[in-house]
Amino acid sequence: MPDLSAVLQLVQALIAGLLASSYGVLSRRIVNQYLLSLTMGALFGMVAMISMVTPIIIGEGVIVDLRNLFIGVSFGYFGWIGGATTLGISILVRMAIGGDGALSGIVAMTMAGAGGMAWRQWLEPDLSCPLKSHLALGSLITLSLGGGFLLPEPSRSFLLIELGPTLAFCYVGGSVILAGMLRREILMMKQHAALQLDAQTDPLTNLPNRRGMQNILSGVCANKNSKDAMAMLCFDIDRFKQINDTYGHIAGDAVLREVTKRVNGCLRARDHLARHGGDEFVVLQTGLTKEQAFAVAERCRSAVASTPVAIGEMKIDVTISIGVYWVPDYHEFDALFARADEALYKAKQDGRNVVRVYMEAA
């Protein structure tokens, strides 16, 4: 029943399109890229399997379907892991079906996978036009028709001469549609990630802002099984309003950037620095003693105060006051910040340009 089979092949292509559209949803739920590729490869493998069990039959054990399209696109977009998963499922199913066309089908599937991988490695990065890129992918998948030369006659001639042009059109057109849907999902995912980053990043200092600080630092604090000691440093720039009023807001922005640079230079790669708002910043550190936390704070204070900030020909003396709160084990972020901020208030009371450690009330 060729007509019914053709309709079923179209339905399978639509299913694959729905899977492509679901890529964005899955990518937000599956953070690990290897697992995401494996999952998408398995889903495309299932569609390829359905395609093979509802094929167009052109001879004894010789079937025609769209599996090579799904294999090629899987290699092209999900790499070795996803593509090999799709190919592996497809080969197992084709071997189970058996027949005279089994070897030819397996060779054709391998060629489609190689075409998809070649596109991923060499062609896709060099093609700025998505349409041209996906036409190239479809053309490479079309080379899988070469597997038809292994078929016995008359199936070989029927496949290559009668069905070849139609299959080539399906591979190229299917690649444009299916891969285009995948690319759209990937672009939307990247745009969403960029918007999230913008919403959580302070554009002036390029540090996490208050929202980003809550997400990043609370994530560190949320590890209740951690036995590492934790320290929070809370600091602001002394008399920052006076700097803005005297030298202007452009100079004030330059001071904020320079203070950020100097403090960052005193921290470890594993430490977290964020701009809490205005001229107030916080630092979260783990795995250090109270004495070490105080030493880090003192080093930051000294780095800022030691040299005036140069802005053109102006030199501005800048100092910071720092409050420190240290705990030997896990604490909620809000509790850390409240006590570090209280210590900062004490530093302000004691004359500024000093470090003060939070002391529990007796």
LUMZAZA-872423 format. One record per residue (C-alpha): residue number from 0; x, y, z. Coordinates in Angstrom, 2 decimals. Layout:
<nodes>
+-----+---------+---------+---------+
! num !       x !       y !       z !
+-----+---------+---------+---------+
! NUM !       X !       Y !       Z !
...
+-----+---------+---------+---------+
</nodes>
This chain:
<nodes>
+-----+---------+---------+---------+
! num !       x !       y !       z !
+-----+---------+---------+---------+
!   0 !    0.00 !    0.00 !    0.00 !
!   1 !    2.41 !    2.72 !   -1.19 !
!   2 !   -0.07 !    5.58 !   -0.76 !
!   3 !   -0.77 !    4.74 !    2.88 !
!   4 !    2.94 !    4.25 !    3.53 !
!   5 !    3.70 !    7.65 !    2.06 !
!   6 !    1.15 !    9.22 !    4.40 !
!   7 !    2.72 !    7.40 !    7.35 !
!   8 !    6.16 !    8.69 !    6.36 !
!   9 !    4.76 !   12.23 !    6.34 !
!  10 !    3.28 !   11.68 !    9.81 !
!  11 !    6.67 !   10.48 !   11.06 !
!  12 !    8.33 !   13.60 !    9.67 !
!  13 !    5.78 !   15.69 !   11.56 !
!  14 !    6.56 !   13.74 !   14.74 !
!  15 !   10.25 !   14.48 !   14.24 !
!  16 !    9.35 !   18.14 !   13.81 !
!  17 !    7.53 !   18.10 !   17.13 !
!  18 !   10.61 !   16.53 !   18.73 !
!  19 !   12.73 !   19.31 !   17.25 !
!  20 !   10.34 !   21.86 !   18.73 !
!  21 !   10.64 !   20.16 !   22.13 !
!  22 !   14.42 !   20.57 !   22.13 !
!  23 !   14.19 !   23.92 !   23.90 !
!  24 !   11.99 !   22.47 !   26.65 !
!  25 !   14.29 !   19.49 !   27.17 !
!  26 !   17.39 !   21.70 !   27.19 !
!  27 !   15.98 !   23.66 !   30.13 !
!  28 !   15.25 !   20.47 !   32.06 !
!  29 !   18.41 !   18.52 !   31.18 !
!  30 !   21.43 !   20.64 !   32.09 !
!  31 !   24.09 !   18.06 !   31.20 !
!  32 !   24.81 !   18.47 !   27.48 !
!  33 !   25.93 !   14.85 !   27.04 !
!  34 !   22.70 !   13.58 !   28.56 !
!  35 !   20.69 !   16.02 !   26.44 !
!  36 !   22.39 !   14.78 !   23.25 !
!  37 !   21.82 !   11.18 !   24.30 !
!  38 !   18.13 !   11.87 !   24.98 !
!  39 !   17.55 !   13.64 !   21.67 !
!  40 !   19.46 !   10.90 !   19.84 !
!  41 !   17.24 !    8.26 !   21.44 !
!  42 !   14.07 !   10.18 !   20.51 !
!  43 !   15.21 !   10.55 !   16.90 !
!  44 !   16.10 !    6.85 !   16.96 !
!  45 !   12.54 !    6.03 !   17.98 !
!  46 !   11.18 !    8.05 !   15.05 !
!  47 !   13.61 !    6.26 !   12.71 !
!  48 !   12.39 !    2.94 !   14.12 !
!  49 !    8.76 !    3.87 !   13.50 !
!  50 !    9.74 !    4.89 !    9.99 !
!  51 !   11.23 !    1.45 !    9.32 !
!  52 !    8.27 !   -0.53 !   10.59 !
!  53 !    5.88 !    1.44 !    8.34 !
!  54 !    7.94 !    1.63 !    5.13 !
!  55 !    7.33 !    1.67 !    1.41 !
!  56 !    8.17 !   -1.88 !    0.27 !
!  57 !    9.81 !   -2.13 !   -3.17 !
!  58 !   11.02 !   -5.73 !   -3.04 !
!  59 !   11.47 !   -8.81 !   -0.89 !
!  60 !   13.09 !   -7.47 !    2.28 !
!  61 !   13.79 !   -4.11 !    0.59 !
!  62 !   12.19 !   -1.09 !    2.27 !
!  63 !   12.28 !    2.65 !    1.70 !
!  64 !   11.66 !    5.23 !    4.44 !
!  65 !   12.99 !    8.49 !    5.89 !
!  66 !   15.30 !    7.05 !    8.55 !
!  67 !   18.43 !    8.49 !    6.88 !
!  68 !   17.03 !   12.00 !    7.27 !
!  69 !   16.65 !   11.54 !   11.03 !
!  70 !   20.09 !    9.94 !   11.35 !
!  71 !   21.85 !   12.69 !    9.38 !
!  72 !   20.13 !   15.53 !   11.25 !
!  73 !   20.84 !   13.81 !   14.58 !
!  74 !   24.57 !   13.64 !   13.82 !
!  75 !   24.52 !   17.21 !   12.52 !
!  76 !   22.89 !   18.74 !   15.59 !
!  77 !   23.59 !   16.35 !   18.46 !
!  78 !   27.12 !   15.25 !   17.55 !
!  79 !   28.68 !   11.85 !   18.03 !
!  80 !   26.68 !   11.00 !   21.14 !
!  81 !   23.23 !   11.80 !   19.78 !
!  82 !   23.98 !   10.64 !   16.25 !
!  83 !   25.52 !    7.34 !   17.32 !
!  84 !   22.49 !    6.69 !   19.53 !
!  85 !   20.10 !    7.27 !   16.63 !
!  86 !   22.26 !    5.19 !   14.29 !
!  87 !   22.63 !    2.36 !   16.79 !
!  88 !   18.87 !    2.08 !   17.33 !
!  89 !   18.27 !    2.20 !   13.57 !
!  90 !   20.84 !   -0.51 !   12.80 !
!  91 !   19.41 !   -2.84 !   15.43 !
!  92 !   15.89 !   -2.41 !   14.06 !
!  93 !   17.02 !   -2.90 !   10.45 !
!  94 !   18.91 !   -6.06 !   11.37 !
!  95 !   15.79 !   -7.36 !   13.12 !
!  96 !   13.71 !   -6.71 !   10.00 !
!  97 !   16.29 !   -8.50 !    7.86 !
!  98 !   15.81 !   -9.29 !    4.17 !
!  99 !   17.85 !   -8.67 !    1.04 !
! 100 !   18.07 !   -4.94 !    1.70 !
! 101 !   19.50 !   -5.15 !    5.23 !
! 102 !   23.16 !   -4.68 !    4.28 !
! 103 !   22.35 !   -1.92 !    1.82 !
! 104 !   20.21 !   -0.18 !    4.44 !
! 105 !   22.91 !   -0.32 !    7.11 !
! 106 !   25.52 !    1.06 !    4.70 !
! 107 !   23.14 !    3.85 !    3.67 !
! 108 !   22.43 !    4.74 !    7.31 !
! 109 !   26.16 !    4.89 !    8.06 !
! 110 !   26.68 !    7.15 !    5.04 !
! 111 !   23.87 !    9.45 !    6.22 !
! 112 !   25.48 !    9.66 !    9.66 !
! 113 !   28.88 !   10.40 !    8.13 !
! 114 !   27.29 !   13.14 !    6.02 !
! 115 !   25.67 !   14.72 !    9.06 !
! 116 !   28.91 !   14.60 !   11.02 !
! 117 !   30.90 !   16.06 !    8.12 !
! 118 !   28.43 !   18.93 !    7.96 !
! 119 !   28.80 !   19.52 !   11.70 !
! 120 !   32.60 !   19.48 !   11.58 !
! 121 !   33.39 !   21.41 !    8.41 !
! 122 !   30.46 !   23.02 !    6.64 !
! 123 !   28.06 !   24.37 !    9.26 !
! 124 !   30.48 !   26.84 !   10.96 !
! 125 !   31.41 !   28.35 !    7.56 !
! 126 !   27.88 !   28.95 !    6.32 !
! 127 !   26.26 !   32.10 !    7.67 !
! 128 !   22.99 !   31.55 !    5.79 !
! 129 !   20.78 !   28.95 !    7.54 !
! 130 !   19.00 !   27.98 !    4.30 !
! 131 !   22.26 !   27.37 !    2.49 !
! 132 !   23.59 !   25.50 !    5.50 !
! 133 !   20.62 !   23.15 !    5.67 !
! 134 !   20.59 !   22.62 !    1.91 !
! 135 !   24.19 !   21.45 !    2.28 !
! 136 !   23.17 !   19.11 !    5.10 !
! 137 !   20.38 !   17.62 !    3.01 !
! 138 !   22.72 !   17.18 !    0.06 !
! 139 !   25.19 !   15.25 !    2.20 !
! 140 !   22.41 !   13.03 !    3.54 !
! 141 !   21.31 !   12.39 !   -0.07 !
! 142 !   24.68 !   10.71 !   -0.70 !
! 143 !   23.33 !    7.83 !    1.40 !
! 144 !   21.46 !    6.74 !   -1.73 !
! 145 !   24.79 !    5.24 !   -2.71 !
! 146 !   23.95 !    2.35 !   -0.42 !
! 147 !   21.36 !    1.35 !   -3.02 !
! 148 !   24.11 !    0.03 !   -5.29 !
! 149 !   24.35 !   -2.97 !   -2.97 !
! 150 !   20.74 !   -3.96 !   -3.69 !
! 151 !   19.92 !   -6.78 !   -6.10 !
! 152 !   18.10 !   -6.02 !   -9.33 !
! 153 !   15.43 !   -4.90 !  -10.05 !
! 154 !   15.20 !   -3.19 !   -6.63 !
! 155 !   18.47 !   -1.32 !   -7.26 !
! 156 !   17.26 !    0.35 !  -10.45 !
! 157 !   13.84 !    1.10 !   -9.01 !
! 158 !   15.36 !    2.78 !   -5.95 !
! 159 !   18.01 !    4.80 !   -7.76 !
! 160 !   16.13 !    5.71 !  -10.92 !
! 161 !   12.46 !    5.79 !   -9.97 !
! 162 !   12.58 !    6.78 !   -6.29 !
! 163 !   15.99 !    8.48 !   -6.15 !
! 164 !   14.87 !   11.99 !   -7.17 !
! 165 !   11.90 !   11.87 !   -4.79 !
! 166 !   14.07 !   10.68 !   -1.89 !
! 167 !   16.68 !   13.35 !   -2.65 !
! 168 !   13.95 !   15.99 !   -2.54 !
! 169 !   12.68 !   14.58 !    0.78 !
! 170 !   16.18 !   14.55 !    2.29 !
! 171 !   16.99 !   18.12 !    1.23 !
! 172 !   13.54 !   19.53 !    1.96 !
! 173 !   13.29 !   17.59 !    5.21 !
! 174 !   16.68 !   18.91 !    6.31 !
! 175 !   15.65 !   22.49 !    5.62 !
! 176 !   12.46 !   22.06 !    7.67 !
! 177 !   13.63 !   19.75 !   10.46 !
! 178 !   17.09 !   21.26 !   10.98 !
! 179 !   15.58 !   24.72 !   10.64 !
! 180 !   13.22 !   23.97 !   13.52 !
! 181 !   16.14 !   22.75 !   15.62 !
! 182 !   18.18 !   25.84 !   14.83 !
! 183 !   15.25 !   28.05 !   15.78 !
! 184 !   14.93 !   26.29 !   19.14 !
! 185 !   18.67 !   26.63 !   19.78 !
! 186 !   18.63 !   30.34 !   18.92 !
! 187 !   15.62 !   30.91 !   21.18 !
! 188 !   17.38 !   29.02 !   23.97 !
! 189 !   20.52 !   31.16 !   23.54 !
! 190 !   18.48 !   34.36 !   23.49 !
! 191 !   16.65 !   33.29 !   26.65 !
! 192 !   19.97 !   32.53 !   28.36 !
! 193 !   21.35 !   35.91 !   27.26 !
! 194 !   18.31 !   37.72 !   28.64 !
! 195 !   18.63 !   35.86 !   31.93 !
! 196 !   22.31 !   36.78 !   32.13 !
! 197 !   21.54 !   40.43 !   31.39 !
! 198 !   18.87 !   40.44 !   34.10 !
! 199 !   21.35 !   39.07 !   36.64 !
! 200 !   24.45 !   41.06 !   35.69 !
! 201 !   25.44 !   44.60 !   36.61 !
! 202 !   26.39 !   46.24 !   33.29 !
! 203 !   28.85 !   48.68 !   34.87 !
! 204 !   31.11 !   46.24 !   36.72 !
! 205 !   30.10 !   43.04 !   34.89 !
! 206 !   29.52 !   41.44 !   38.29 !
! 207 !   26.37 !   39.60 !   39.34 !
! 208 !   23.78 !   42.10 !   40.53 !
! 209 !   21.48 !   41.57 !   43.50 !
! 210 !   19.33 !   39.03 !   41.65 !
! 211 !   22.33 !   37.22 !   40.23 !
! 212 !   23.97 !   37.27 !   43.64 !
! 213 !   20.94 !   35.61 !   45.17 !
! 214 !   21.00 !   32.85 !   42.56 !
! 215 !   24.73 !   32.22 !   42.55 !
! 216 !   25.56 !   32.75 !   46.20 !
! 217 !   22.41 !   31.12 !   47.52 !
! 218 !   23.32 !   28.13 !   45.37 !
! 219 !   26.65 !   27.90 !   47.17 !
! 220 !   24.99 !   28.30 !   50.54 !
! 221 !   22.29 !   25.75 !   49.69 !
! 222 !   24.74 !   22.86 !   50.01 !
! 223 !   23.68 !   21.85 !   53.49 !
! 224 !   26.01 !   18.87 !   53.40 !
! 225 !   29.03 !   21.10 !   53.02 !
! 226 !   31.40 !   21.03 !   55.99 !
! 227 !   33.41 !   24.01 !   54.73 !
! 228 !   33.57 !   27.12 !   56.84 !
! 229 !   31.99 !   30.14 !   55.21 !
! 230 !   32.79 !   33.83 !   55.34 !
! 231 !   30.90 !   36.78 !   53.94 !
! 232 !   32.54 !   40.13 !   53.37 !
! 233 !   30.27 !   43.13 !   52.94 !
! 234 !   31.90 !   46.42 !   51.93 !
! 235 !   31.08 !   49.78 !   50.45 !
! 236 !   33.03 !   52.81 !   49.26 !
! 237 !   33.55 !   55.46 !   51.92 !
! 238 !   31.89 !   58.79 !   51.14 !
! 239 !   30.95 !   57.63 !   47.65 !
! 240 !   28.19 !   60.26 !   47.35 !
! 241 !   30.80 !   62.94 !   47.97 !
! 242 !   32.94 !   61.49 !   45.16 !
! 243 !   29.95 !   61.65 !   42.80 !
! 244 !   29.07 !   65.19 !   43.85 !
! 245 !   32.67 !   66.44 !   43.55 !
! 246 !   33.93 !   64.67 !   40.44 !
! 247 !   30.72 !   63.68 !   38.64 !
! 248 !   28.94 !   60.41 !   37.98 !
! 249 !   31.31 !   59.39 !   35.19 !
! 250 !   34.18 !   59.54 !   37.65 !
! 251 !   32.03 !   57.69 !   40.19 !
! 252 !   31.46 !   54.88 !   37.69 !
! 253 !   35.19 !   54.69 !   37.03 !
! 254 !   35.81 !   54.39 !   40.77 !
! 255 !   33.33 !   51.52 !   41.02 !
! 256 !   35.06 !   49.67 !   38.19 !
! 257 !   38.52 !   50.22 !   39.66 !
! 258 !   37.47 !   49.08 !   43.13 !
! 259 !   35.95 !   45.96 !   41.58 !
! 260 !   39.20 !   45.25 !   39.75 !
! 261 !   41.36 !   45.70 !   42.84 !
! 262 !   39.17 !   43.58 !   45.10 !
! 263 !   38.92 !   40.84 !   42.48 !
! 264 !   42.70 !   40.75 !   42.38 !
! 265 !   42.75 !   39.83 !   46.08 !
! 266 !   40.32 !   36.91 !   45.76 !
! 267 !   40.62 !   33.27 !   44.78 !
! 268 !   39.04 !   31.88 !   41.62 !
! 269 !   36.49 !   30.01 !   43.74 !
! 270 !   35.34 !   33.14 !   45.59 !
! 271 !   32.21 !   35.05 !   44.57 !
! 272 !   32.05 !   38.85 !   44.30 !
! 273 !   28.77 !   40.62 !   43.57 !
! 274 !   27.49 !   44.18 !   43.47 !
! 275 !   24.63 !   44.29 !   45.94 !
! 276 !   23.48 !   47.74 !   44.94 !
! 277 !   24.83 !   51.27 !   44.68 !
! 278 !   28.37 !   51.22 !   46.08 !
! 279 !   27.80 !   48.13 !   48.25 !
! 280 !   29.42 !   44.79 !   47.38 !
! 281 !   29.53 !   41.33 !   48.93 !
! 282 !   32.07 !   38.51 !   48.77 !
! 283 !   31.37 !   34.90 !   49.71 !
! 284 !   34.26 !   32.59 !   50.53 !
! 285 !   34.38 !   28.97 !   51.68 !
! 286 !   37.03 !   26.73 !   53.17 !
! 287 !   39.00 !   29.24 !   55.24 !
! 288 !   39.50 !   30.13 !   58.90 !
! 289 !   38.26 !   33.27 !   60.62 !
! 290 !   41.82 !   34.62 !   60.64 !
! 291 !   42.17 !   33.95 !   56.92 !
! 292 !   38.85 !   35.67 !   56.22 !
! 293 !   40.02 !   38.73 !   58.15 !
! 294 !   43.34 !   38.69 !   56.27 !
! 295 !   41.53 !   38.61 !   52.91 !
! 296 !   39.35 !   41.54 !   53.96 !
! 297 !   42.38 !   43.50 !   55.14 !
! 298 !   44.16 !   42.75 !   51.86 !
! 299 !   41.16 !   44.06 !   49.90 !
! 300 !   40.97 !   47.21 !   52.03 !
! 301 !   44.68 !   47.87 !   51.59 !
! 302 !   44.58 !   47.26 !   47.82 !
! 303 !   41.92 !   49.94 !   47.41 !
! 304 !   43.44 !   52.50 !   49.79 !
! 305 !   47.10 !   52.11 !   48.80 !
! 306 !   46.92 !   53.97 !   45.49 !
! 307 !   44.60 !   56.80 !   44.42 !
! 308 !   42.27 !   56.04 !   41.52 !
! 309 !   43.54 !   57.84 !   38.41 !
! 310 !   40.87 !   59.25 !   36.09 !
! 311 !   42.52 !   61.25 !   33.35 !
! 312 !   44.64 !   63.79 !   35.15 !
! 313 !   42.60 !   63.49 !   38.35 !
! 314 !   43.67 !   61.30 !   41.26 !
! 315 !   40.96 !   60.37 !   43.72 !
! 316 !   41.69 !   58.92 !   47.14 !
! 317 !   39.32 !   56.00 !   47.69 !
! 318 !   38.84 !   53.79 !   50.72 !
! 319 !   36.41 !   51.04 !   51.64 !
! 320 !   34.97 !   49.80 !   54.91 !
! 321 !   34.46 !   46.04 !   55.31 !
! 322 !   32.32 !   43.92 !   57.58 !
! 323 !   33.16 !   40.22 !   57.99 !
! 324 !   31.02 !   37.38 !   59.22 !
! 325 !   32.57 !   33.91 !   59.56 !
! 326 !   30.84 !   30.63 !   60.46 !
! 327 !   32.33 !   27.13 !   60.74 !
! 328 !   29.56 !   25.45 !   58.72 !
! 329 !   26.51 !   25.97 !   56.50 !
! 330 !   24.40 !   29.11 !   56.91 !
! 331 !   21.61 !   30.62 !   54.85 !
! 332 !   22.65 !   33.49 !   52.62 !
! 333 !   20.29 !   35.98 !   54.26 !
! 334 !   21.73 !   35.23 !   57.69 !
! 335 !   25.29 !   35.66 !   56.43 !
! 336 !   24.49 !   38.95 !   54.74 !
! 337 !   22.60 !   40.42 !   57.71 !
! 338 !   25.52 !   39.87 !   60.08 !
! 339 !   28.19 !   40.97 !   57.61 !
! 340 !   26.17 !   44.13 !   56.97 !
! 341 !   25.96 !   44.73 !   60.71 !
! 342 !   29.75 !   44.42 !   60.93 !
! 343 !   30.05 !   46.91 !   58.05 !
! 344 !   27.90 !   49.38 !   59.99 !
! 345 !   30.31 !   49.00 !   62.92 !
! 346 !   33.26 !   49.70 !   60.59 !
! 347 !   31.56 !   52.93 !   59.51 !
! 348 !   31.02 !   53.93 !   63.13 !
! 349 !   34.69 !   53.29 !   63.90 !
! 350 !   35.92 !   55.83 !   61.37 !
! 351 !   35.79 !   54.06 !   57.97 !
! 352 !   38.67 !   52.46 !   56.04 !
! 353 !   38.75 !   49.60 !   58.55 !
! 354 !   37.74 !   45.94 !   58.77 !
! 355 !   35.38 !   44.77 !   61.48 !
! 356 !   34.33 !   41.21 !   62.30 !
! 357 !   30.82 !   40.46 !   63.50 !
! 358 !   30.77 !   39.52 !   67.16 !
! 359 !   27.89 !   37.55 !   68.65 !
! 360 !   26.11 !   39.36 !   71.47 !
! 361 !   27.13 !   38.12 !   74.90 !
+-----+---------+---------+---------+
</nodes>
